[in-house]
Amino acid sequence: QVQIVESGGGLVQPGGSLRLSCTTSGSGFANYDMGWYRQAPGKERDLVAAIDSGGGRAYTNSLGDRFTISRDNAKNTVYLQMDNLKVEDTAVYFCKVRSGNNAYWGQGTRVTVSS
């Protein structure tokens, strides 16, 4: 079982920035594929960005224009830097760990973009 702790959510004005962090337990982080998902009220959980164990990155639609996913294997942490936030980015953001055939989810961190 992988323990996951997410942080960095909060209330921000449109145009602002936030950096989400997701830290895992154990020593296998470097081999994990990681992803950030989000779920807005009344909607399904959707992929935002992913980074594999080799550092390859992928983004959904045009989110890569404003969001950047990165990882620090020495800290067992994956980050999601979110810039120029919009009201429609409001959601609970979840970290997903994929290790082989197993997947683990964090508890989520809430991001609210509002003036």
Stockholm file with secondary structure:
# STOCKHOLM 1.0

chainA/1-115         QVQIVESGGGLVQPGGSLRLSCTTSGSGFANYDMGWYRQAPGKERDLVAAIDSGGGRAYTNSLGDRFTISRDNAKNTVYLQMDNLKVEDTAVYFCKVRSGNNAYWGQGTRVTVSS
#=GR chainA/1-115 SS CCCEEEECCEEECTTCCEEEEEEECSSCGGGCEEEEEEECTTSCEEEEEEECTTCCEEESTTGGGTEEEEEEGGGTEEEEEECSCCGGGCEEEEEEEEETTEEEECCCEEEEECC
#=GC SS_cons         CCCEEEECCEEECTTCCEEEEEEECSSCGGGCEEEEEEECTTSCEEEEEEECTTCCEEESTTGGGTEEEEEEGGGTEEEEEECSCCGGGCEEEEEEEEETTEEEECCCEEEEECC
//
